[in-house]
Amino acid sequence: MSDKFGIPLTVKQVQQARFWRKYMRLARAGVPVLRALQVIAEEEEDELFLRIIHSLRESMINGEALHECLGRHKPIFGPTTIELIRTAEIRGEWDEILVELTEGLWEGTFQ
């Protein structure tokens, strides 16, 4: 896959874009966050990313905010992603922010 300029996207960018797009669609449908992560995990085929999703879910069950959980996986989730999610948590503007995040990943703007 390539960004809008024809530059190949990394596997990480594509994987995250798909993850956040699924998360966004589940959230729009009113699926609670822990259930959404469970559903996404059930569909994930990459073993490493599956472990990360389980880790995110477990940390959230233990009361941590999503952006804090993402921060433990900085090699996967970049600073822009973490900051956008932190902002969504504070402002409650999930729909708008998840759209921006997903588009940024597909465009190759975010790592």
DSSP file (Angstrom, degrees, kcal/mol; ACC not computed):
  #  RESIDUE AA STRUCTURE BP1 BP2  ACC     N-H-->O    O-->H-N    N-H-->O    O-->H-N    TCO  KAPPA ALPHA  PHI   PSI    X-CA   Y-CA   Z-CA
    1    1 A M              0   0    0      0, 0.0     8,-2.5     0, 0.0     2,-0.3   0.000 360.0 360.0 360.0 152.1    0.0    0.0    0.0
    2    2 A S  B     -A    8   0A   0      6,-0.3   106,-0.1     1,-0.1     2,-0.0  -0.886 360.0-115.6-128.5 158.2    1.1    3.5   -0.7
    3    3 A D    >   -     0   0    0      4,-3.0     3,-2.0    -2,-0.3   104,-0.2  -0.156  53.7 -80.8 -78.6-175.1    0.3    7.0    0.7
    4    4 A K  T 3  S+     0   0    0    103,-0.4   103,-0.1     1,-0.3    -1,-0.1   0.641 132.9  52.2 -66.7 -12.4   -1.3    9.6   -1.4
    5    5 A F  T 3  S-     0   0    0    102,-0.3    -1,-0.3     2,-0.2   102,-0.0   0.347 121.5-104.3-102.0   3.7    2.1   10.5   -3.0
    6    6 A G  S <  S+     0   0    0     -3,-2.0    -2,-0.1     1,-0.3     3,-0.0   0.527  74.8 141.0  86.3   6.1    2.8    6.9   -3.9
    7    7 A I        -     0   0    0      1,-0.1    -4,-3.0    -5,-0.0    -1,-0.3  -0.699  60.0-108.2 -82.1 129.3    5.3    6.3   -1.1
    8    8 A P  B     -A    2   0A   0      0, 0.0    -6,-0.3     0, 0.0     2,-0.2  -0.304  29.3-131.3 -60.5 134.8    4.9    2.8    0.4
    9    9 A L        -     0   0    0     -8,-2.5     2,-0.1     1,-0.1    97,-0.1  -0.564  24.4-112.2 -79.8 149.5    3.3    2.7    3.8
   10   10 A T     >  -     0   0    0     -2,-0.2     4,-2.2     1,-0.1     5,-0.2  -0.407  23.6-113.5 -76.2 160.3    5.0    0.7    6.5
   11   11 A V  H  > S+     0   0    0      1,-0.2     4,-2.8     2,-0.2     5,-0.2   0.893 119.7  56.0 -57.9 -39.4    3.4   -2.5    7.8
   12   12 A K  H  > S+     0   0    0      1,-0.2     4,-2.6     2,-0.2     5,-0.2   0.905 106.4  48.7 -61.4 -43.4    3.1   -0.6   11.2
   13   13 A Q  H  > S+     0   0    0      2,-0.2     4,-2.6     1,-0.2    -1,-0.2   0.923 114.2  45.2 -64.1 -44.2    1.2    2.3    9.6
   14   14 A V  H  X S+     0   0    0     -4,-2.2     4,-2.3     2,-0.2     5,-0.2   0.925 113.6  50.1 -65.3 -44.3   -1.2    0.0    7.7
   15   15 A Q  H  X S+     0   0    0     -4,-2.8     4,-2.2    -5,-0.2    -2,-0.2   0.920 114.3  44.0 -60.6 -45.8   -1.7   -2.2   10.8
   16   16 A Q  H  X S+     0   0    0     -4,-2.6     4,-3.2     2,-0.2     5,-0.3   0.905 110.4  54.5 -67.5 -41.4   -2.5    0.8   13.0
   17   17 A A  H  X S+     0   0    0     -4,-2.6     4,-2.1    -5,-0.2    -2,-0.2   0.917 111.6  45.3 -58.8 -43.0   -4.7    2.5   10.5
   18   18 A R  H  X S+     0   0    0     -4,-2.3     4,-2.5     2,-0.2     5,-0.2   0.917 112.8  51.6 -65.8 -42.7   -6.8   -0.7   10.3
   19   19 A F  H  X S+     0   0    0     -4,-2.2     4,-2.7     1,-0.2    -2,-0.2   0.951 113.8  42.4 -57.8 -52.2   -6.8   -1.0   14.1
   20   20 A W  H  X S+     0   0    0     -4,-3.2     4,-2.7     1,-0.2    -1,-0.2   0.834 112.1  54.2 -69.6 -31.5   -8.0    2.6   14.6
   21   21 A R  H  X S+     0   0    0     -4,-2.1     4,-2.4    -5,-0.3    -1,-0.2   0.930 111.7  44.9 -66.1 -43.9  -10.6    2.4   11.8
   22   22 A K  H  X S+     0   0    0     -4,-2.5     4,-2.5     2,-0.2     5,-0.2   0.937 114.1  49.7 -62.0 -45.8  -12.1   -0.7   13.4
   23   23 A Y  H  X S+     0   0    0     -4,-2.7     4,-2.7    -5,-0.2    -2,-0.2   0.919 111.0  50.0 -59.0 -44.4  -12.0    1.0   16.8
   24   24 A M  H  X S+     0   0    0     -4,-2.7     4,-2.7     1,-0.2    -1,-0.2   0.918 111.4  47.6 -61.1 -45.8  -13.7    4.1   15.4
   25   25 A R  H  X S+     0   0    0     -4,-2.4     4,-1.4     2,-0.2    -1,-0.2   0.892 113.4  47.4 -67.4 -38.5  -16.4    2.1   13.7
   26   26 A L  H  <>S+     0   0    0     -4,-2.5     5,-2.5     2,-0.2     4,-0.4   0.913 112.7  49.6 -66.5 -41.9  -17.1    0.1   16.9
   27   27 A A  H ><5S+     0   0    0     -4,-2.7     3,-1.5    -5,-0.2    -2,-0.2   0.906 107.8  53.8 -63.5 -41.8  -17.1    3.3   19.0
   28   28 A R  H 3<5S+     0   0    0     -4,-2.7    -1,-0.2     1,-0.3    -2,-0.2   0.846 106.1  53.7 -60.5 -32.9  -19.5    5.0   16.6
   29   29 A A  T 3<5S-     0   0    0     -4,-1.4    -1,-0.3    -5,-0.2    -2,-0.2   0.537 123.1-107.8 -79.8  -5.9  -21.8    2.0   17.0
   30   30 A G  T < 5 +     0   0    0     -3,-1.5    -3,-0.2    -4,-0.4    -2,-0.1   0.613  63.2 156.4  91.2  13.1  -21.7    2.5   20.8
   31   31 A V      < -     0   0    0     -5,-2.5    -1,-0.3    -6,-0.1    -2,-0.1  -0.594  48.1-112.8 -72.7 127.5  -19.6   -0.6   21.6
   32   32 A P     >  -     0   0    0      0, 0.0     4,-2.8     0, 0.0     3,-0.2  -0.244  26.6-111.8 -60.2 151.3  -17.8    0.0   25.0
   33   33 A V  H  > S+     0   0    0      1,-0.2     4,-2.4     2,-0.2     5,-0.2   0.871 114.3  49.2 -56.8 -45.6  -14.0    0.3   24.7
   34   34 A L  H  > S+     0   0    0      1,-0.2     4,-1.7     2,-0.2    -1,-0.2   0.893 114.3  46.2 -65.3 -37.7  -13.1   -2.9   26.5
   35   35 A R  H  > S+     0   0    0     -3,-0.2     4,-2.7     2,-0.2    -2,-0.2   0.898 110.1  54.6 -68.3 -40.0  -15.5   -4.9   24.3
   36   36 A A  H  X S+     0   0    0     -4,-2.8     4,-2.6     1,-0.2    -2,-0.2   0.922 108.5  48.3 -59.6 -44.1  -14.2   -3.1   21.2
   37   37 A L  H  X S+     0   0    0     -4,-2.4     4,-2.3     1,-0.2    -1,-0.2   0.877 110.9  51.6 -64.5 -36.3  -10.7   -4.1   22.0
   38   38 A Q  H  X S+     0   0    0     -4,-1.7     4,-2.0     2,-0.2    -2,-0.2   0.925 110.7  47.3 -64.6 -44.6  -11.8   -7.7   22.6
   39   39 A V  H  X S+     0   0    0     -4,-2.7     4,-1.0     2,-0.2    -2,-0.2   0.925 112.5  49.1 -63.0 -45.1  -13.6   -7.8   19.2
   40   40 A I  H >X S+     0   0    0     -4,-2.6     4,-1.0     1,-0.2     3,-0.7   0.911 109.7  52.5 -61.5 -41.6  -10.6   -6.3   17.4
   41   41 A A  H >< S+     0   0    0     -4,-2.3     3,-0.6     1,-0.2    -1,-0.2   0.881 103.2  57.9 -61.6 -38.3   -8.3   -8.9   19.1
   42   42 A E  H 3< S+     0   0    0     -4,-2.0    -1,-0.2     1,-0.2    -2,-0.2   0.775 112.1  41.3 -63.2 -25.7  -10.6  -11.7   17.9
   43   43 A E  H << S+     0   0    0     -4,-1.0     2,-0.3    -3,-0.7    -1,-0.2   0.562  89.8 108.9 -97.4 -10.7  -10.0  -10.6   14.3
   44   44 A E    <<  -     0   0    0     -4,-1.0    -3,-0.0    -3,-0.6    -4,-0.0  -0.502  39.5-179.5 -75.5 131.7   -6.2   -9.8   14.6
   45   45 A E        +     0   0    0     -2,-0.3     2,-0.6     5,-0.0    -1,-0.1   0.677  56.9  90.5-101.3 -24.0   -3.9  -12.3   12.8
   46   46 A D     >  -     0   0    0      1,-0.2     4,-2.4     2,-0.0     5,-0.2  -0.663  66.4-151.5 -79.7 119.6   -0.5  -10.8   13.7
   47   47 A E  H  > S+     0   0    0     -2,-0.6     4,-2.1     1,-0.2    -1,-0.2   0.878  92.2  48.9 -61.4 -42.8    0.6  -12.4   17.0
   48   48 A L  H  > S+     0   0    0      2,-0.2     4,-1.8     1,-0.2    -1,-0.2   0.942 114.0  45.2 -63.5 -47.7    2.7   -9.5   18.2
   49   49 A F  H  > S+     0   0    0      1,-0.2     4,-2.4     2,-0.2    -2,-0.2   0.863 109.8  56.7 -65.9 -34.4    0.0   -6.9   17.6
   50   50 A L  H  X S+     0   0    0     -4,-2.4     4,-2.3     1,-0.2    -1,-0.2   0.915 106.1  49.9 -61.2 -43.5   -2.5   -9.3   19.2
   51   51 A R  H  X S+     0   0    0     -4,-2.1     4,-2.2     1,-0.2    -1,-0.2   0.885 109.8  51.8 -62.5 -38.0   -0.4   -9.4   22.4
   52   52 A I  H  X S+     0   0    0     -4,-1.8     4,-2.7     2,-0.2    -2,-0.2   0.923 108.4  50.1 -64.5 -44.1   -0.3   -5.6   22.4
   53   53 A I  H  X S+     0   0    0     -4,-2.4     4,-2.4     1,-0.2    -2,-0.2   0.920 111.4  48.9 -60.8 -44.0   -4.1   -5.4   22.1
   54   54 A H  H  X S+     0   0    0     -4,-2.3     4,-2.6     1,-0.2    -1,-0.2   0.894 110.7  51.3 -62.0 -39.5   -4.5   -7.8   25.0
   55   55 A S  H  X S+     0   0    0     -4,-2.2     4,-2.4     2,-0.2    -2,-0.2   0.914 109.4  50.0 -63.6 -43.8   -2.0   -5.7   27.0
   56   56 A L  H  X S+     0   0    0     -4,-2.7     4,-2.1     1,-0.2    -2,-0.2   0.935 112.4  47.7 -58.5 -46.9   -3.9   -2.5   26.3
   57   57 A R  H  X S+     0   0    0     -4,-2.4     4,-2.3     1,-0.2    -2,-0.2   0.921 111.6  49.1 -63.2 -45.6   -7.2   -4.1   27.4
   58   58 A E  H  X S+     0   0    0     -4,-2.6     4,-1.6     1,-0.2    -1,-0.2   0.909 110.9  50.1 -61.5 -43.2   -5.7   -5.5   30.6
   59   59 A S  H  <>S+     0   0    0     -4,-2.4     5,-2.1     1,-0.2    -1,-0.2   0.879 110.9  49.5 -64.1 -37.3   -4.2   -2.2   31.5
   60   60 A M  H ><5S+     0   0    0     -4,-2.1     3,-1.8     1,-0.2    -1,-0.2   0.873 105.9  55.8 -70.5 -36.1   -7.5   -0.5   30.9
   61   61 A I  H 3<5S+     0   0    0     -4,-2.3    -1,-0.2     1,-0.3    -2,-0.2   0.864 104.0  56.5 -59.7 -34.6   -9.3   -3.1   33.1
   62   62 A N  T 3<5S-     0   0    0     -4,-1.6    -1,-0.3    -5,-0.2    -2,-0.2   0.314 130.1 -96.9 -82.1   8.6   -6.8   -2.1   35.8
   63   63 A G  T < 5S+     0   0    0     -3,-1.8    -3,-0.2     1,-0.3     2,-0.2   0.534  76.1 139.1  96.2   7.4   -7.9    1.5   35.5
   64   64 A E      < -     0   0    0     -5,-2.1    -1,-0.3     1,-0.1     2,-0.1  -0.568  54.7-111.3 -86.4 150.6   -5.4    3.1   33.2
   65   65 A A     >  -     0   0    0     -2,-0.2     4,-1.9     1,-0.1     3,-0.4  -0.442  27.7-115.7 -73.4 152.0   -6.3    5.6   30.5
   66   66 A L  H  > S+     0   0    0      1,-0.2     4,-2.6     2,-0.2     5,-0.2   0.890 114.6  54.7 -58.1 -42.3   -5.9    4.4   26.9
   67   67 A H  H  > S+     0   0    0      1,-0.2     4,-1.6     2,-0.2    -1,-0.2   0.860 107.3  51.4 -63.9 -32.7   -3.1    7.0   26.1
   68   68 A E  H  > S+     0   0    0     -3,-0.4     4,-0.6     2,-0.2    -1,-0.2   0.909 110.1  49.0 -67.2 -41.2   -1.1    5.7   29.1
   69   69 A C  H >< S+     0   0    0     -4,-1.9     3,-1.0     1,-0.2     4,-0.3   0.908 109.8  51.3 -63.5 -42.7   -1.4    2.1   27.9
   70   70 A L  H >< S+     0   0    0     -4,-2.6     3,-2.1     1,-0.2     7,-0.4   0.864  99.8  65.6 -62.3 -35.6   -0.3    3.2   24.4
   71   71 A G  H >< S+     0   0    0     -4,-1.6     3,-0.7     1,-0.3    -1,-0.2   0.728  92.5  61.5 -61.4 -22.9    2.7    4.9   25.9
   72   72 A R  T << S+     0   0    0     -3,-1.0    -1,-0.3    -4,-0.6    -2,-0.2   0.597 104.6  49.7 -76.2 -10.8    4.0    1.5   27.0
   73   73 A H  T X>  +     0   0    0     -3,-2.1     4,-2.8    -4,-0.3     3,-1.8  -0.292  67.2 147.0-122.4  46.1    4.2    0.5   23.4
   74   74 A K  T <4  +     0   0    0     -3,-0.7    -1,-0.1     1,-0.3    -2,-0.1   0.774  66.3  63.7 -59.5 -29.9    6.0    3.5   22.0
   75   75 A P  T 34 S+     0   0    0      0, 0.0    -1,-0.3     0, 0.0     3,-0.1   0.815 117.8  30.0 -63.1 -23.8    7.9    1.4   19.3
   76   76 A I  T <4 S+     0   0    0     -3,-1.8     2,-0.6     1,-0.2    -2,-0.2   0.875 122.0  47.3 -96.3 -51.9    4.4    0.7   17.9
   77   77 A F  S  < S-     0   0    0     -4,-2.8    -1,-0.2    -7,-0.4    -4,-0.1  -0.840  81.4-145.5-100.0 117.6    2.4    3.8   18.8
   78   78 A G     >  -     0   0    0     -2,-0.6     4,-2.3    -3,-0.1     5,-0.2  -0.157  28.6 -97.0 -77.1 171.8    4.1    7.0   18.0
   79   79 A P  H  > S+     0   0    0      0, 0.0     4,-2.5     0, 0.0     5,-0.2   0.840 121.9  54.4 -58.4 -36.7    3.9   10.3   19.9
   80   80 A T  H  > S+     0   0    0      2,-0.2     4,-2.6     1,-0.2     5,-0.2   0.931 109.3  47.6 -65.6 -44.2    1.3   11.8   17.6
   81   81 A T  H  > S+     0   0    0      2,-0.2     4,-2.4     1,-0.2     5,-0.2   0.942 113.2  47.8 -60.3 -48.3   -1.0    8.8   18.1
   82   82 A I  H  X S+     0   0    0     -4,-2.3     4,-2.3     1,-0.2    -1,-0.2   0.909 113.6  47.5 -61.5 -43.2   -0.6    8.9   21.9
   83   83 A E  H  X S+     0   0    0     -4,-2.5     4,-2.4     2,-0.2    -1,-0.2   0.894 110.8  50.9 -67.3 -40.0   -1.2   12.7   22.0
   84   84 A L  H  X S+     0   0    0     -4,-2.6     4,-2.3     2,-0.2    -1,-0.2   0.913 112.2  46.8 -63.6 -41.8   -4.3   12.5   19.8
   85   85 A I  H  X S+     0   0    0     -4,-2.4     4,-2.3     2,-0.2    -2,-0.2   0.898 110.7  52.5 -67.3 -39.8   -5.8    9.7   22.0
   86   86 A R  H  X S+     0   0    0     -4,-2.3     4,-2.0    -5,-0.2    -2,-0.2   0.919 110.8  48.2 -59.7 -43.3   -4.9   11.7   25.1
   87   87 A T  H  X S+     0   0    0     -4,-2.4     4,-3.1     1,-0.2     5,-0.4   0.895 108.9  52.9 -64.7 -40.9   -6.7   14.7   23.6
   88   88 A A  H  X S+     0   0    0     -4,-2.3     4,-2.2     1,-0.2     5,-0.2   0.896 109.0  50.6 -61.6 -39.6   -9.7   12.5   22.7
   89   89 A E  H  < S+     0   0    0     -4,-2.3    -1,-0.2     2,-0.2    -2,-0.2   0.900 116.0  41.3 -64.9 -40.4   -9.9   11.3   26.3
   90   90 A I  H  < S+     0   0    0     -4,-2.0    -2,-0.2    -5,-0.2    -1,-0.2   0.939 126.0  31.8 -72.6 -48.2   -9.8   14.9   27.7
   91   91 A R  H  < S-     0   0    0     -4,-3.1    -3,-0.2    -5,-0.2    -2,-0.2   0.675  94.0-133.8 -88.4 -18.5  -12.1   16.5   25.2
   92   92 A G     <  +     0   0    0     -4,-2.2     2,-0.8    -5,-0.4     3,-0.3   0.688  63.8 131.5  73.0  17.3  -14.4   13.6   24.4
   93   93 A E     >  +     0   0    0     -6,-0.3     4,-2.1    -5,-0.2     5,-0.2  -0.435  18.0 148.1-100.0  58.4  -14.2   14.3   20.7
   94   94 A W  H  >  +     0   0    0     -2,-0.8     4,-3.3    -6,-0.2     5,-0.3   0.911  63.8  54.0 -61.2 -47.3  -13.5   10.7   19.8
   95   95 A D  H  > S+     0   0    0     -3,-0.3     4,-1.9     1,-0.2    -1,-0.2   0.942 112.9  41.5 -57.8 -52.2  -15.1   10.7   16.4
   96   96 A E  H  > S+     0   0    0      1,-0.2     4,-2.1     2,-0.2    -1,-0.2   0.915 118.3  46.1 -61.8 -44.6  -13.3   13.7   15.0
   97   97 A I  H  X S+     0   0    0     -4,-2.1     4,-2.7     1,-0.2    -2,-0.2   0.893 110.7  51.5 -70.4 -40.0   -9.9   12.7   16.4
   98   98 A L  H  X S+     0   0    0     -4,-3.3     4,-2.6    -5,-0.2     5,-0.2   0.870 109.3  51.7 -65.8 -34.9  -10.2    9.0   15.4
   99   99 A V  H  X S+     0   0    0     -4,-1.9     4,-2.8    -5,-0.3     5,-0.3   0.950 111.8  46.6 -62.5 -48.2  -10.9   10.2   11.8
  100  100 A E  H  X S+     0   0    0     -4,-2.1     4,-2.6     1,-0.2    -2,-0.2   0.909 113.7  48.6 -60.3 -43.1   -7.9   12.4   11.9
  101  101 A L  H  X S+     0   0    0     -4,-2.7     4,-2.0     2,-0.2    -1,-0.2   0.940 113.3  45.9 -63.4 -48.3   -5.7    9.7   13.3
  102  102 A T  H  X S+     0   0    0     -4,-2.6     4,-2.4     1,-0.2    -2,-0.2   0.925 114.9  47.0 -62.6 -45.4   -6.8    7.1   10.8
  103  103 A E  H  X S+     0   0    0     -4,-2.8     4,-2.5    -5,-0.2     6,-0.3   0.905 110.0  53.8 -63.4 -40.8   -6.5    9.4    7.8
  104  104 A G  H  X>S+     0   0    0     -4,-2.6     5,-1.8    -5,-0.3     6,-1.5   0.880 110.3  46.8 -61.9 -37.9   -3.0   10.5    9.0
  105  105 A L  H ><5S+     0   0    0     -4,-2.0     3,-0.5     4,-0.2    -2,-0.2   0.926 113.6  47.2 -68.9 -45.4   -1.9    6.9    9.2
  106  106 A W  H 3<5S+     0   0    0     -4,-2.4    -2,-0.2     1,-0.2    -1,-0.2   0.846 112.6  50.6 -65.3 -33.0   -3.3    6.1    5.7
  107  107 A E  H 3<5S-     0   0    0     -4,-2.5  -103,-0.4    -5,-0.2  -102,-0.3   0.680 112.8-119.5 -76.3 -17.5   -1.7    9.3    4.3
  108  108 A G  T <<5S+     0   0    0     -4,-0.8    -3,-0.2    -3,-0.5    -4,-0.1   0.554  81.6 120.5  87.1   8.7    1.7    8.4    5.7
  109  109 A T      < +     0   0    0     -5,-1.8     2,-0.3    -6,-0.3    -4,-0.2   0.891  69.0  49.0 -71.4 -39.6    1.6   11.6    7.8
  110  110 A F              0   0    0     -6,-1.5    -2,-0.1    -9,-0.2   -97,-0.0  -0.736 360.0 360.0-103.9 149.8    1.9    9.8   11.2
  111  111 A Q              0   0    0     -2,-0.3    -1,-0.1   -99,-0.0    -6,-0.1   0.439 360.0 360.0 -87.8 360.0    4.3    7.0   12.0
